[in-house]
Amino acid sequence: MESRKSIVTYSSLEAQHLVRALYRALLGREADATGLAYWTDTLVDGRLDLAALTAALTASDEYRATLAHQRAHAGLRARVAAAAAAALAGSPLRIVDVGAQILADEQHVYAPLAGHGLPCHIVGFEPIADKLTERRQADGATVRMYPDFIGDGNNHTFHLNVPDATSSLLPFNTALAGQLVHLSQLRTARTGQVATRTLDDVLADDATVDFLKLDIQGFELPALRHAGAVLARTNVVHCEVSFAEIYAGQGLFSEIEQLLRGHGFDFIDLAHSCRYAYHGPFEGSRDRLGWGDAVFFRRAAGLAGRDLLAQAAIALLVYDKPSLAAAVAGPAHAALFAPEAA
C-alpha cells in the first residue's frame, strides 16, 4: 500500500514567521513585501513545505551572492571583532534594551556583538511580568532586567494587547487599523494605570551607552524627549519608528529623526521595515509602509577612539555595513580595513 506523506499546515501568521526567519538566516536580510507574500502563500496552501522552501531559497542567485559576500568579509569581521574585544576588555559595550522581551522568530538585534566575542553589559527594561521572567531565565547571567515602564515620567494607561508584543502606553488607532490586513485583527485584552520612568532617571550613572534599542510600540518619541542626558553619551540608537499612526497620537519617523538629529545623530538606514495591505481584492499587495527599525549613529566629532571603535564594530557586526564601519573607525583604525589585510 502506498504510504501518504504527512502534510504540515500553517496559518498565515505562522507561515510569515517562518519566511521571515529563513530570509534572515539564509539571505541575511528582512523579507521584502513581494517575497514575503509569495512564500507565505506557498506554505499556507501547501504548494511547498518548509524543506522545499529552504531548498528554493538556497538555490537562488541571491543566496549564492550572500555566501560570497560573507566569505569576502569574514576576515574583516574577525579582525574588527578581535581589535574591539581587546580594546573593550576593561570597558565592555553597554547595551540598553527598552522593550526587552524575547521574540519567537528572531534573535536580539545586538546578539552578533557577543557572538563575535565582544564583552557586553546588557541592561533591559520589560514591564510585562511573564516576559520579564522569561528573559531573566533565558539570559540571567548576561543581562540585568528591570520591570520599569520607560516613558516621560508621568502616569499613563497601559494597554495589554493580543498579541502582547503589541502592548502599548497608547491605544490602537482603530480608524486606520481597521483598514489594514493584519492590523485589524489586533485587540486590547485589558488596561490599567501605570507609572513611567524616564531614561535619564533610570540611567543616571553617567556611563556611556554604546547601543540604545527602543521598541515600546509608539511611545518612543516621549521616551526620547526625556532622555537628553542619556542621548548625550550614546553612540548608536536602534529605534522602532512608525510611518503611519498605528497607535493614536504616536510620534512618527519624521519627528524622531528631527529630535535625534538635534542631539547629534545621523539617520543611517532602516534595518527592517513592515508593510501592510488594505482590505479588499488585493490583500496580497502590501502597499503601505507601516513601521521599521531605524538606525542612528552619533556624529564622529568629539568621540573618543574607544567610542569610534565601538561604533565601527556595531556597524560591521550588527548591520553588515563595512564602508560605514571604516568611515566611523577613522584613521587610527585604518589598518583594520586595508585591502591588503584581507
Secondary structure by P-SEA (a helix, b strand, c coil): cccccbbbbbcaaaaaaaaaaaaaacccccccaaaaaaaaaaaaaccccaaaaaaaaaacaaaaaaaaaaaaaaaaaaaaaaaaaaaaccccbbbbbccccccccccccaaaaaaaccbbbbbbbbccaaaaaaaaaaccccbbbbbccccccbbbbbbbccccccccccccaaaaaaaccccccccccccccbbbbcccccccccccccbbbbccccaaaaaaaacaaaaaacccccccccccccccccccaaaaaaaaaaaccccccccbbbbbbccccccccccccccbbbbbbcccccccaaaaaaaaaaaccccccaaaaaaaaccccccccccccc
